[in-house]
């Protein structure tokens, strides 16, 4: 390992500061008249139903379609996937086969002030039936509506996903927005045959949402791998609208909204402010305590804890890019606070170890090195069980469908009026994120900073590390 020098402390502090600023304030810009968010900040966090309230919507199959239990379950899973792709983890989705309906409850959008349940439901995407048909020819039925005549080549259930992408146009040499389409295995062969037929006949493949044609892209090649790109004179908004319509049409049948209602915050309007105030006061007391008891390592611990808190925020906003983010609920805030408490414990263990090693007669450099090495095993043992618990609560390894999860769901719903997916997931997510950050900030970053500071002549006194004065 490269020797830790005096500049390491300033480098680590700068990294923590830049990371914290980007996680709190976010990073965005405007591309023409289109706002583009690179990194979401605190203002972009979607707050849970318990903090801000939300929407209660009931969906039923349209045209008196009598869906089977299996079909309702399939539609329920698609809606859950759609919510998850939007970063909505504090939600409740369940089907009622007896009344032939699906009930969905989810929180308001981030920054939303005009709480209109009907407009919020549109965020889930259209609930219409999606079909891909050969050609664009239509007729008019007796009611005056357009009726498609082309052969159905794909249905919504064959679509895996649709997303917006920015790519270079080889002809105009300019960047343009396109819609990228990914098909399931069930649709790959169908689409290969359809694009082959379209190429030979010179007709487009039209995309229909019920009786409305939403796009009719030309076919320029036979597509066999299930990946296609729809080009056109798209703006970002029009491309996103088409992608959302395609994703929304993946339901096995058309559904319509029967009712929408506003849900009041289950914990009260002032619960978030009260929790944040209490957490701020507690952190201030902890900071004073750590600095007073452990001196220089205590000061470093405070910096590391600040990095851990903003790191937890970054996990919630989706800063790291491997997921779209998560809904922040009061249990999620509790997970962050618990993880910070574990971070304090880790720094206390290390601080006490440094004191012990100094009292045993070791040099300052030797005491710091041995203290962090010996403290690591104790910190690991104390955190590993929390990792296991957090993973179980998040529903990893198929736990959501297990007997344990079903019992957990019923118990929590009876006690708190929420399911484990919404109520517990947020707690498990922030707890797991906090434990990971505990090792990054409380062990690795703290060790770099303390070791670096010990190189300065003004910080060579053992008294600054809890030992006796030389």
KASUL-V406174 format. One record per residue. N is the residue number from 1. SS is DSSP state (helix for helix, strand for strand, loop for the rest). D_FIRST is the distance of its C-alpha to the first C-alpha in whole Angstrom. Layout:
N | SS | D_FIRST
N | SS | D_FIRST
This chain:
1 | loop | 0
2 | loop | 4
3 | loop | 6
4 | loop | 9
5 | loop | 12
6 | loop | 16
7 | helix | 16
8 | helix | 13
9 | helix | 16
10 | helix | 19
11 | helix | 17
12 | helix | 16
13 | helix | 20
14 | helix | 21
15 | helix | 20
16 | helix | 21
17 | helix | 25
18 | helix | 25
19 | helix | 24
20 | helix | 27
21 | helix | 29
22 | helix | 29
23 | helix | 30
24 | helix | 33
25 | helix | 34
26 | loop | 34
27 | strand | 34
28 | strand | 37
29 | strand | 39
30 | strand | 43
31 | strand | 44
32 | loop | 47
33 | loop | 49
34 | strand | 46
35 | strand | 44
36 | strand | 40
37 | strand | 38
38 | strand | 34
39 | strand | 32
40 | loop | 35
41 | loop | 35
42 | helix | 36
43 | helix | 40
44 | helix | 39
45 | loop | 39
46 | loop | 41
47 | strand | 43
48 | loop | 44
49 | helix | 48
50 | helix | 47
51 | helix | 46
52 | helix | 48
53 | loop | 51
54 | strand | 51
55 | strand | 54
56 | strand | 56
57 | strand | 57
58 | strand | 59
59 | strand | 59
60 | strand | 62
61 | strand | 63
62 | helix | 65
63 | helix | 69
64 | helix | 69
65 | loop | 67
66 | loop | 67
67 | loop | 63
68 | loop | 62
69 | helix | 60
70 | helix | 57
71 | helix | 58
72 | helix | 57
73 | helix | 54
74 | helix | 53
75 | helix | 54
76 | helix | 52
77 | helix | 49
78 | helix | 49
79 | helix | 49
80 | helix | 46
81 | helix | 44
82 | helix | 45
83 | helix | 45
84 | helix | 41
85 | helix | 41
86 | loop | 42
87 | loop | 39
88 | loop | 42
89 | loop | 41
90 | loop | 43
91 | strand | 46
92 | strand | 49
93 | strand | 51
94 | strand | 53
95 | strand | 56
96 | strand | 60
97 | loop | 62
98 | loop | 65
99 | loop | 65
100 | loop | 63
101 | strand | 61
102 | strand | 57
103 | strand | 56
104 | strand | 53
105 | strand | 52
106 | strand | 49
107 | strand | 48
108 | loop | 49
109 | loop | 46
110 | loop | 44
111 | loop | 46
112 | loop | 49
113 | loop | 52
114 | loop | 55
115 | loop | 55
116 | loop | 57
117 | helix | 57
118 | helix | 58
119 | helix | 56
120 | helix | 53
121 | helix | 54
122 | helix | 54
123 | helix | 50
124 | helix | 50
125 | loop | 52
126 | loop | 55
127 | loop | 57
128 | loop | 59
129 | loop | 59
130 | strand | 57
131 | strand | 59
132 | strand | 58
133 | strand | 62
134 | strand | 63
135 | loop | 65
136 | loop | 66
137 | loop | 69
138 | strand | 71
139 | strand | 74
140 | strand | 75
141 | loop | 76
142 | loop | 79
143 | loop | 77
144 | loop | 76
145 | loop | 72
146 | strand | 71
147 | strand | 70
148 | strand | 68
149 | loop | 70
150 | loop | 67
151 | loop | 66
152 | strand | 63
153 | strand | 60
154 | strand | 57
155 | strand | 57
156 | helix | 54
157 | helix | 53
158 | helix | 52
159 | strand | 49
160 | strand | 46
161 | strand | 45
162 | strand | 46
163 | strand | 43
164 | strand | 43
165 | strand | 41
166 | strand | 41
167 | strand | 42
168 | strand | 43
169 | loop | 47
170 | loop | 47
171 | loop | 51
172 | loop | 51
173 | loop | 47
174 | loop | 47
175 | strand | 44
176 | strand | 46
177 | strand | 46
178 | strand | 47
179 | strand | 47
180 | strand | 45
181 | strand | 46
182 | strand | 45
183 | strand | 47
184 | loop | 47
185 | helix | 48
186 | helix | 51
187 | helix | 52
188 | helix | 50
189 | helix | 53
190 | helix | 56
191 | helix | 54
192 | helix | 54
193 | helix | 58
194 | helix | 58
195 | helix | 57
196 | helix | 58
197 | helix | 62
198 | helix | 61
199 | helix | 60
200 | helix | 63
201 | helix | 65
202 | loop | 64
203 | loop | 64
204 | loop | 61
205 | strand | 59
206 | strand | 60
207 | strand | 58
208 | strand | 60
209 | strand | 60
210 | loop | 63
211 | loop | 66
212 | strand | 64
213 | strand | 62
214 | strand | 59
215 | strand | 58
216 | strand | 59
217 | strand | 56
218 | loop | 58
219 | loop | 56
220 | loop | 55
221 | loop | 53
222 | loop | 54
223 | loop | 51
224 | loop | 50
225 | loop | 46
226 | loop | 47
227 | strand | 45
228 | strand | 47
229 | strand | 47
230 | strand | 50
231 | loop | 51
232 | loop | 53
233 | loop | 54
234 | loop | 51
235 | loop | 50
236 | helix | 47
237 | helix | 50
238 | helix | 52
239 | helix | 49
240 | helix | 48
241 | helix | 51
242 | helix | 52
243 | helix | 48
244 | helix | 49
245 | helix | 53
246 | helix | 51
247 | helix | 49
248 | helix | 52
249 | loop | 54
250 | loop | 52
251 | loop | 54
252 | loop | 57
253 | loop | 60
254 | loop | 61
255 | strand | 60
256 | strand | 62
257 | strand | 61
258 | strand | 64
259 | strand | 62
260 | strand | 60
261 | strand | 59
262 | strand | 57
263 | strand | 55
264 | loop | 55
265 | loop | 51
266 | loop | 51
267 | loop | 50
268 | loop | 52
269 | loop | 51
270 | loop | 50
271 | helix | 47
272 | helix | 44
273 | helix | 45
274 | helix | 45
275 | helix | 42
276 | helix | 40
277 | helix | 42
278 | helix | 41
279 | helix | 38
280 | helix | 37
281 | helix | 39
282 | helix | 37
283 | helix | 34
284 | helix | 35
285 | helix | 36
286 | helix | 33
287 | helix | 31
288 | helix | 33
289 | helix | 33
290 | helix | 29
291 | helix | 29
292 | helix | 32
293 | helix | 31
294 | helix | 27
295 | helix | 27
296 | helix | 24
297 | helix | 22
298 | helix | 25
299 | helix | 25
300 | helix | 21
301 | helix | 23
302 | helix | 26
303 | helix | 24
304 | helix | 21
305 | helix | 25
306 | helix | 26
307 | helix | 24
308 | helix | 24
309 | helix | 28
310 | helix | 28
311 | helix | 25
312 | helix | 28
313 | helix | 31
314 | helix | 29
315 | helix | 29
316 | helix | 33
317 | helix | 33
318 | loop | 31
319 | loop | 29
320 | loop | 26
321 | loop | 29
322 | loop | 29
323 | loop | 32
324 | loop | 35
325 | loop | 34
326 | loop | 36
327 | loop | 39
328 | strand | 39
329 | loop | 41
330 | helix | 41
331 | helix | 40
332 | helix | 37
333 | helix | 37
334 | helix | 37
335 | helix | 34
336 | helix | 32
337 | helix | 33
338 | helix | 33
339 | helix | 29
340 | helix | 29
341 | helix | 30
342 | helix | 28
343 | helix | 25
344 | helix | 27
345 | helix | 27
346 | helix | 23
347 | helix | 23
348 | helix | 25
349 | helix | 24
350 | helix | 21
351 | helix | 23
352 | helix | 25
353 | helix | 22
354 | helix | 21
355 | helix | 25
356 | helix | 25
357 | helix | 22
358 | helix | 24
359 | helix | 27
360 | loop | 26
361 | loop | 26
362 | loop | 22
363 | loop | 20
364 | helix | 19
365 | helix | 15
366 | helix | 16
367 | helix | 18
368 | helix | 16
369 | helix | 13
370 | helix | 16
371 | helix | 17
372 | helix | 15
373 | helix | 14
374 | helix | 18
375 | helix | 19
376 | helix | 17
377 | helix | 20
378 | helix | 23
379 | helix | 22
380 | helix | 21
381 | helix | 25
382 | helix | 26
383 | helix | 25
384 | helix | 26
385 | helix | 30
386 | helix | 30
387 | helix | 28
388 | helix | 31
389 | helix | 33
390 | helix | 32
391 | helix | 32
392 | helix | 36
393 | helix | 37
394 | helix | 36
395 | loop | 38
396 | helix | 35
397 | helix | 36
398 | helix | 40
399 | helix | 40
400 | helix | 42
401 | helix | 45
402 | loop | 45
403 | helix | 48
404 | helix | 45
405 | helix | 45
406 | helix | 48
407 | helix | 49
408 | helix | 46
409 | helix | 48
410 | helix | 51
411 | helix | 50
412 | helix | 48
413 | helix | 51
414 | helix | 54
415 | helix | 52
416 | helix | 51
417 | loop | 52
418 | loop | 49
419 | loop | 48
420 | helix | 44
421 | helix | 43
422 | helix | 43
423 | helix | 43
424 | helix | 40
425 | helix | 38
426 | helix | 37
427 | helix | 36
428 | helix | 34
429 | helix | 33
430 | helix | 32
431 | helix | 31
432 | helix | 28
433 | helix | 27
434 | helix | 26
435 | helix | 25
436 | helix | 22
437 | helix | 22
438 | helix | 21
439 | helix | 18
440 | helix | 17
441 | helix | 18
442 | helix | 19
443 | helix | 16
444 | helix | 13
445 | helix | 15
446 | helix | 16
447 | helix | 13
448 | helix | 12
449 | helix | 15
450 | helix | 16
451 | helix | 13
452 | helix | 14
453 | helix | 18
454 | loop | 17
455 | loop | 17
456 | loop | 20
457 | helix | 23
458 | helix | 25
459 | helix | 23
460 | loop | 22
461 | loop | 25
462 | helix | 25
463 | helix | 28
464 | helix | 26
465 | helix | 24
466 | loop | 27
467 | loop | 27
468 | loop | 30
469 | loop | 31
470 | loop | 30
